[in-house]
Amino acid sequence: MAQRIELTLDDDAAARLAALAERAHADKDALALTLLSETLDELEQTSADMTAVLDRIPGAAGRLQLGREQADRGEVIDLDDL
């Protein structure tokens, strides 16, 4: 079963994705999905590998903490409401 996720890119990453999509004559959302899927397929599913990937994402730890704080305050949207 396919599941929908939402990704927010900073301006630089969004511009790079748009440029790649233009060069590939592809829809940027489809390209992002393909790139993410390929990256996940290539990873060995061990916690050490996943942690290394996540550690390379600028600001990931802060965004994770913010998400936890928002969830604790009840600032969430139930998935069924999306």
N, CA, C and O atoms as a printed pandas DataFrame, in Angstrom:
     atom_number atom_name residue_name chain_id  residue_number  x_coord  y_coord  z_coord
0              1         N          MET        A               1    0.836   -1.165    0.000
1              2        CA          MET        A               1    0.000    0.000    0.000
2              3         C          MET        A               1    0.892    1.244    0.000
3              4         O          MET        A               1    1.791    1.379    0.830
4              5         N          ALA        A               2    0.631    2.130   -0.927
5              6        CA          ALA        A               2    1.398    3.369   -1.007
6              7         C          ALA        A               2    0.952    4.320    0.097
7              8         O          ALA        A               2   -0.221    4.364    0.468
8              9         N          GLN        A               3    1.908    5.073    0.608
9             10        CA          GLN        A               3    1.595    6.053    1.638
10            11         C          GLN        A               3    2.132    7.405    1.218
11            12         O          GLN        A               3    3.208    7.500    0.628
12            13         N          ARG        A               4    1.396    8.427    1.515
13            14        CA          ARG        A               4    1.775    9.789    1.153
14            15         C          ARG        A               4    2.618   10.386    2.272
15            16         O          ARG        A               4    2.288   10.253    3.451
16            17         N          ILE        A               5    3.714   11.049    1.889
17            18        CA          ILE        A               5    4.515   11.810    2.834
18            19         C          ILE        A               5    4.717   13.203    2.255
19            20         O          ILE        A               5    4.616   13.401    1.045
20            21         N          GLU        A               6    4.994   14.139    3.101
21            22        CA          GLU        A               6    5.256   15.499    2.642
22            23         C          GLU        A               6    6.681   15.862    3.012
23            24         O          GLU        A               6    7.101   15.680    4.155
24            25         N          LEU        A               7    7.419   16.373    2.044
25            26        CA          LEU        A               7    8.790   16.810    2.270
26            27         C          LEU        A               7    8.863   18.308    2.033
27            28         O          LEU        A               7    8.280   18.826    1.080
28            29         N          THR        A               8    9.572   18.989    2.894
29            30        CA          THR        A               8    9.812   20.413    2.711
30            31         C          THR        A               8   11.294   20.601    2.460
31            32         O          THR        A               8   12.128   20.208    3.276
32            33         N          LEU        A               9   11.617   21.201    1.330
33            34        CA          LEU        A               9   13.009   21.443    0.971
34            35         C          LEU        A               9   13.339   22.903    1.198
35            36         O          LEU        A               9   12.493   23.779    1.018
36            37         N          ASP        A              10   14.588   23.163    1.600
37            38        CA          ASP        A              10   15.006   24.555    1.688
38            39         C          ASP        A              10   15.145   25.094    0.262
39            40         O          ASP        A              10   15.106   24.332   -0.704
40            41         N          ASP        A              11   15.305   26.386    0.143
41            42        CA          ASP        A              11   15.327   27.010   -1.183
42            43         C          ASP        A              11   16.423   26.439   -2.084
43            44         O          ASP        A              11   16.203   26.227   -3.276
44            45         N          ASP        A              12   17.596   26.191   -1.512
45            46        CA          ASP        A              12   18.713   25.667   -2.296
46            47         C          ASP        A              12   18.407   24.265   -2.823
47            48         O          ASP        A              12   18.614   23.983   -4.003
48            49         N          ALA        A              13   17.922   23.401   -1.959
49            50        CA          ALA        A              13   17.604   22.033   -2.386
50            51         C          ALA        A              13   16.467   22.032   -3.399
51            52         O          ALA        A              13   16.494   21.261   -4.358
52            53         N          ALA        A              14   15.470   22.887   -3.197
53            54        CA          ALA        A              14   14.356   22.964   -4.148
54            55         C          ALA        A              14   14.839   23.428   -5.514
55            56         O          ALA        A              14   14.384   22.925   -6.541
56            57         N          ALA        A              15   15.751   24.378   -5.529
57            58        CA          ALA        A              15   16.296   24.867   -6.798
58            59         C          ALA        A              15   17.109   23.779   -7.501
59            60         O          ALA        A              15   17.018   23.618   -8.718
60            61         N          ARG        A              16   17.899   23.034   -6.731
61            62        CA          ARG        A              16   18.684   21.939   -7.329
62            63         C          ARG        A              16   17.766   20.870   -7.894
63            64         O          ARG        A              16   18.011   20.355   -8.985
64            65         N          LEU        A              17   16.707   20.530   -7.159
65            66        CA          LEU        A              17   15.755   19.536   -7.640
66            67         C          LEU        A              17   15.074   20.018   -8.918
67            68         O          LEU        A              17   14.928   19.253   -9.871
68            69         N          ALA        A              18   14.661   21.275   -8.941
69            70        CA          ALA        A              18   14.013   21.835  -10.129
70            71         C          ALA        A              18   14.953   21.808  -11.331
71            72         O          ALA        A              18   14.532   21.490  -12.444
72            73         N          ALA        A              19   16.223   22.141  -11.109
73            74        CA          ALA        A              19   17.199   22.124  -12.200
74            75         C          ALA        A              19   17.418   20.700  -12.715
75            76         O          ALA        A              19   17.497   20.479  -13.923
76            77         N          LEU        A              20   17.515   19.738  -11.798
77            78        CA          LEU        A              20   17.658   18.339  -12.218
78            79         C          LEU        A              20   16.446   17.875  -13.016
79            80         O          LEU        A              20   16.587   17.207  -14.040
80            81         N          ALA        A              21   15.269   18.227  -12.549
81            82        CA          ALA        A              21   14.038   17.826  -13.240
82            83         C          ALA        A              21   13.981   18.442  -14.630
83            84         O          ALA        A              21   13.572   17.787  -15.589
84            85         N          GLU        A              22   14.389   19.693  -14.737
85            86        CA          GLU        A              22   14.382   20.345  -16.049
86            87         C          GLU        A              22   15.343   19.654  -17.007
87            88         O          GLU        A              22   15.002   19.406  -18.163
88            89         N          ARG        A              23   16.544   19.344  -16.526
89            90        CA          ARG        A              23   17.524   18.655  -17.380
90            91         C          ARG        A              23   17.051   17.272  -17.781
91            92         O          ARG        A              23   17.347   16.806  -18.881
92            93         N          ALA        A              24   16.312   16.606  -16.887
93            94        CA          ALA        A              24   15.837   15.251  -17.162
94            95         C          ALA        A              24   14.481   15.253  -17.870
95            96         O          ALA        A              24   13.947   14.193  -18.196
96            97         N          HIS        A              25   13.920   16.457  -18.109
97            98        CA          HIS        A              25   12.593   16.572  -18.713
98            99         C          HIS        A              25   11.589   15.745  -17.920
99           100         O          HIS        A              25   10.811   14.973  -18.479
100          101         N          ALA        A              26   11.627   15.927  -16.595
101          102        CA          ALA        A              26   10.777   15.150  -15.692
102          103         C          ALA        A              26   10.055   16.093  -14.737
103          104         O          ALA        A              26   10.494   17.219  -14.499
104          105         N          ASP        A              27    8.959   15.620  -14.204
105          106        CA          ASP        A              27    8.241   16.339  -13.167
106          107         C          ASP        A              27    9.076   16.300  -11.891
107          108         O          ASP        A              27    9.578   15.243  -11.510
108          109         N          LYS        A              28    9.228   17.446  -11.232
109          110        CA          LYS        A              28   10.114   17.487  -10.062
110          111         C          LYS        A              28    9.614   16.605   -8.925
111          112         O          LYS        A              28   10.425   16.021   -8.207
112          113         N          ASP        A              29    8.288   16.492   -8.739
113          114        CA          ASP        A              29    7.765   15.630   -7.682
114          115         C          ASP        A              29    8.054   14.161   -7.988
115          116         O          ASP        A              29    8.421   13.394   -7.097
116          117         N          ALA        A              30    7.885   13.779   -9.248
117          118        CA          ALA        A              30    8.176   12.400   -9.647
118          119         C          ALA        A              30    9.669   12.112   -9.487
119          120         O          ALA        A              30   10.056   11.030   -9.046
120          121         N          LEU        A              31   10.499   13.086   -9.846
121          122        CA          LEU        A              31   11.948   12.907   -9.698
122          123         C          LEU        A              31   12.327   12.773   -8.230
123          124         O          LEU        A              31   13.149   11.927   -7.878
124          125         N          ALA        A              32   11.734   13.603   -7.364
125          126        CA          ALA        A              32   12.029   13.521   -5.934
126          127         C          ALA        A              32   11.646   12.149   -5.398
127          128         O          ALA        A              32   12.389   11.556   -4.616
128          129         N          LEU        A              33   10.493   11.644   -5.815
129          130        CA          LEU        A              33   10.048   10.319   -5.384
130          131         C          LEU        A              33   11.026    9.246   -5.849
131          132         O          LEU        A              33   11.380    8.349   -5.084
132          133         N          THR        A              34   11.455    9.339   -7.090
133          134        CA          THR        A              34   12.393    8.360   -7.630
134          135         C          THR        A              34   13.724    8.406   -6.890
135          136         O          THR        A              34   14.280    7.367   -6.537
136          137         N          LEU        A              35   14.235    9.619   -6.657
137          138        CA          LEU        A              35   15.511    9.754   -5.955
138          139         C          LEU        A              35   15.425    9.210   -4.536
139          140         O          LEU        A              35   16.329    8.507   -4.084
140          141         N          LEU        A              36   14.350    9.529   -3.838
141          142        CA          LEU        A              36   14.183    9.029   -2.476
142          143         C          LEU        A              36   14.052    7.511   -2.470
143          144         O          LEU        A              36   14.675    6.839   -1.648
144          145         N          SER        A              37   13.256    6.973   -3.369
145          146        CA          SER        A              37   13.068    5.525   -3.436
146          147         C          SER        A              37   14.377    4.806   -3.741
147          148         O          SER        A              37   14.695    3.791   -3.121
148          149         N          GLU        A              38   15.135    5.337   -4.699
149          150        CA          GLU        A              38   16.420    4.725   -5.053
150          151         C          GLU        A              38   17.396    4.775   -3.887
151          152         O          GLU        A              38   18.105    3.804   -3.622
152          153         N          THR        A              39   17.431    5.898   -3.198
153          154        CA          THR        A              39   18.327    6.033   -2.050
154          155         C          THR        A              39   17.971    5.024   -0.962
155          156         O          THR        A              39   18.848    4.371   -0.396
156          157         N          LEU        A              40   16.685    4.904   -0.679
157          158        CA          LEU        A              40   16.250    3.953    0.339
158          159         C          LEU        A              40   16.560    2.514   -0.078
159          160         O          LEU        A              40   16.951    1.695    0.755
160          161         N          ASP        A              41   16.386    2.207   -1.364
161          162        CA          ASP        A              41   16.687    0.858   -1.858
162          163         C          ASP        A              41   18.161    0.523   -1.705
163          164         O          ASP        A              41   18.515   -0.626   -1.439
164          165         N          GLU        A              42   19.028    1.528   -1.873
165          166        CA          GLU        A              42   20.468    1.290   -1.820
166          167         C          GLU        A              42   21.008    1.141   -0.400
167          168         O          GLU        A              42   22.084    0.577   -0.201
168          169         N          LEU        A              43   20.282    1.634    0.569
169          170        CA          LEU        A              43   20.746    1.559    1.946
170          171         C          LEU        A              43   20.578    0.153    2.504
171          172         O          LEU        A              43   19.568   -0.508    2.262
172          173         N          GLU        A              44   21.537   -0.276    3.221
173          174        CA          GLU        A              44   21.342   -1.490    4.006
174          175         C          GLU        A              44   20.533   -1.080    5.216
175          176         O          GLU        A              44   20.808   -0.052    5.834
176          177         N          GLN        A              45   19.560   -1.861    5.549
177          178        CA          GLN        A              45   18.622   -1.462    6.586
178          179         C          GLN        A              45   19.148   -1.795    7.992
179          180         O          GLN        A              45   18.513   -2.537    8.741
180          181         N          THR        A              46   20.287   -1.251    8.327
181          182        CA          THR        A              46   20.803   -1.393    9.681
182          183         C          THR        A              46   20.700   -0.050   10.381
183          184         O          THR        A              46   20.751    0.991    9.727
184          185         N          SER        A              47   20.562   -0.058   11.661
185          186        CA          SER        A              47   20.407    1.203   12.383
186          187         C          SER        A              47   21.637    2.094   12.230
187          188         O          SER        A              47   21.507    3.318   12.195
188          189         N          ALA        A              48   22.818    1.506   12.139
189          190        CA          ALA        A              48   24.037    2.307   12.001
190          191         C          ALA        A              48   24.027    3.058   10.672
191          192         O          ALA        A              48   24.381    4.236   10.625
192          193         N          ASP        A              49   23.626    2.386    9.591
193          194        CA          ASP        A              49   23.574    3.035    8.280
194          195         C          ASP        A              49   22.511    4.128    8.251
195          196         O          ASP        A              49   22.750    5.222    7.739
196          197         N          MET        A              50   21.348    3.832    8.798
197          198        CA          MET        A              50   20.272    4.813    8.806
198          199         C          MET        A              50   20.657    6.028    9.640
199          200         O          MET        A              50   20.368    7.161    9.255
200          201         N          THR        A              51   21.302    5.803   10.769
201          202        CA          THR        A              51   21.738    6.912   11.610
202          203         C          THR        A              51   22.747    7.776   10.872
203          204         O          THR        A              51   22.693    9.003   10.964
204          205         N          ALA        A              52   23.665    7.156   10.144
205          206        CA          ALA        A              52   24.664    7.919    9.386
206          207         C          ALA        A              52   23.994    8.787    8.323
207          208         O          ALA        A              52   24.393    9.933    8.120
208          209         N          VAL        A              53   22.989    8.255    7.652
209          210        CA          VAL        A              53   22.267    9.030    6.641
210          211         C          VAL        A              53   21.550   10.201    7.301
211          212         O          VAL        A              53   21.649   11.337    6.836
212          213         N          LEU        A              54   20.835    9.928    8.377
213          214        CA          LEU        A              54   20.088   10.980    9.062
214          215         C          LEU        A              54   21.013   12.044    9.644
215          216         O          LEU        A              54   20.667   13.226    9.655
216          217         N          ASP        A              55   22.179   11.640   10.126
217          218        CA          ASP        A              55   23.132   12.589   10.693
218          219         C          ASP        A              55   23.669   13.567    9.652
219          220         O          ASP        A              55   24.136   14.649   10.009
220          221         N          ARG        A              56   23.611   13.204    8.368
221          222        CA          ARG        A              56   24.110   14.085    7.306
222          223         C          ARG        A              56   23.076   15.116    6.865
223          224         O          ARG        A              56   23.395   15.991    6.061
224          225         N          ILE        A              57   21.864   15.037    7.361
225          226        CA          ILE        A              57   20.817   15.984    6.970
226          227         C          ILE        A              57   20.933   17.221    7.857
227          228         O          ILE        A              57   20.721   17.138    9.067
228          229         N          PRO        A              58   21.269   18.369    7.263
229          230        CA          PRO        A              58   21.422   19.587    8.068
230          231         C          PRO        A              58   20.122   19.932    8.791
231          232         O          PRO        A              58   19.059   19.993    8.173
232          233         N          GLY        A              59   20.210   20.153   10.083
233          234        CA          GLY        A              59   19.069   20.570   10.871
234          235         C          GLY        A              59   18.094   19.473   11.236
235          236         O          GLY        A              59   17.066   19.754   11.852
236          237         N          ALA        A              60   18.384   18.227   10.877
237          238        CA          ALA        A              60   17.434   17.130   11.122
238          239         C          ALA        A              60   17.147   16.940   12.604
239          240         O          ALA        A              60   15.995   16.750   12.994
240          241         N          ALA        A              61   18.170   16.989   13.419
241          242        CA          ALA        A              61   17.969   16.767   14.861
242          243         C          ALA        A              61   17.068   17.846   15.455
243          244         O          ALA        A              61   16.193   17.546   16.267
244          245         N          GLY        A              62   17.275   19.079   15.059
245          246        CA          GLY        A              62   16.447   20.174   15.555
246          247         C          GLY        A              62   15.007   20.060   15.097
247          248         O          GLY        A              62   14.082   20.326   15.864
248          249         N          ARG        A              63   14.812   19.656   13.825
249          250        CA          ARG        A              63   13.446   19.487   13.317
250          251         C          ARG        A              63   12.751   18.324   14.004
251          252         O          ARG        A              63   11.547   18.380   14.253
252          253         N          LEU        A              64   13.496   17.273   14.312
253          254        CA          LEU        A              64   12.915   16.132   15.025
254          255         C          LEU        A              64   12.484   16.564   16.423
255          256         O          LEU        A              64   11.389   16.225   16.872
256          257         N          GLN        A              65   13.341   17.309   17.106
257          258        CA          GLN        A              65   13.004   17.794   18.436
258          259         C          GLN        A              65   11.781   18.706   18.395
259          260         O          GLN        A              65   10.895   18.599   19.243
260          261         N          LEU        A              66   11.730   19.604   17.409
261          262        CA          LEU        A              66   10.580   20.490   17.259
262          263         C          LEU        A              66    9.307   19.672   17.042
263          264         O          LEU        A              66    8.268   19.978   17.627
264          265         N          GLY        A              67    9.380   18.650   16.216
265          266        CA          GLY        A              67    8.219   17.798   15.972
266          267         C          GLY        A              67    7.745   17.102   17.235
267          268         O          GLY        A              67    6.543   16.983   17.474
268          269         N          ARG        A              68    8.683   16.647   18.033
269          270        CA          ARG        A              68    8.315   16.020   19.310
270          271         C          ARG        A              68    7.623   17.016   20.232
271          272         O          ARG        A              68    6.618   16.693   20.865
272          273         N          GLU        A              69    8.167   18.227   20.304
273          274        CA          GLU        A              69    7.580   19.256   21.154
274          275         C          GLU        A              69    6.175   19.628   20.674
275          276         O          GLU        A              69    5.263   19.808   21.481
276          277         N          GLN        A              70    6.010   19.742   19.359
277          278        CA          GLN        A              70    4.694   20.057   18.807
278          279         C          GLN        A              70    3.704   18.930   19.110
279          280         O          GLN        A              70    2.549   19.193   19.446
280          281         N          ALA        A              71    4.142   17.704   18.995
281          282        CA          ALA        A              71    3.263   16.569   19.296
282          283         C          ALA        A              71    2.880   16.565   20.767
283          284         O          ALA        A              71    1.729   16.299   21.113
284          285         N          ASP        A              72    3.840   16.859   21.630
285          286        CA          ASP        A              72    3.553   16.916   23.070
286          287         C          ASP        A              72    2.518   17.994   23.401
287          288         O          ASP        A              72    1.725   17.837   24.330
288          289         N          ARG        A              73    2.533   19.091   22.634
289          290        CA          ARG        A              73    1.581   20.181   22.863
290          291         C          ARG        A              73    0.242   19.924   22.147
291          292         O          ARG        A              73   -0.693   20.716   22.264
292          293         N          GLY        A              74    0.165   18.818   21.414
293          294        CA          GLY        A              74   -1.071   18.502   20.696
294          295         C          GLY        A              74   -1.224   19.236   19.382
295          296         O          GLY        A              74   -2.319   19.281   18.821
296          297         N          GLU        A              75   -0.133   19.815   18.879
297          298        CA          GLU        A              75   -0.158   20.562   17.618
298          299         C          GLU        A              75    0.081   19.612   16.451
299          300         O          GLU        A              75    1.076   19.722   15.735
300          301         N          VAL        A              76   -0.841   18.684   16.276
301          302        CA          VAL        A              76   -0.694   17.675   15.227
302          303         C          VAL        A              76   -1.996   17.557   14.453
303          304         O          VAL        A              76   -3.051   17.997   14.910
304          305         N          ILE        A              77   -1.906   16.963   13.286
305          306        CA          ILE        A              77   -3.076   16.662   12.473
306          307         C          ILE        A              77   -3.131   15.153   12.328
307          308         O          ILE        A              77   -2.164   14.525   11.897
308          309         N          ASP        A              78   -4.246   14.587   12.683
309          310        CA          ASP        A              78   -4.428   13.151   12.552
310          311         C          ASP        A              78   -4.290   12.761   11.081
311          312         O          ASP        A              78   -4.826   13.441   10.206
312          313         N          LEU        A              79   -3.590   11.692   10.813
313          314        CA          LEU        A              79   -3.388   11.265    9.422
314          315         C          LEU        A              79   -4.706   11.069    8.689
315          316         O          LEU        A              79   -4.778   11.316    7.485
316          317         N          ASP        A              80   -5.746   10.633    9.384
317          318        CA          ASP        A              80   -7.041   10.443    8.744
318          319         C          ASP        A              80   -7.663   11.772    8.310
319          320         O          ASP        A              80   -8.568   11.785    7.475
320          321         N          ASP        A              81   -7.189   12.886    8.867
321          322        CA          ASP        A              81   -7.720   14.188    8.526
322          323         C          ASP        A              81   -6.983   14.839    7.359
323          324         O          ASP        A              81   -7.372   15.917    6.908
324          325         N          LEU        A              82   -5.933   14.204    6.871
325          326        CA          LEU        A              82   -5.181   14.779    5.736
326          327         C          LEU        A              82   -5.861   14.489    4.436
327          328         O          LEU        A              82   -5.373   14.894    3.381
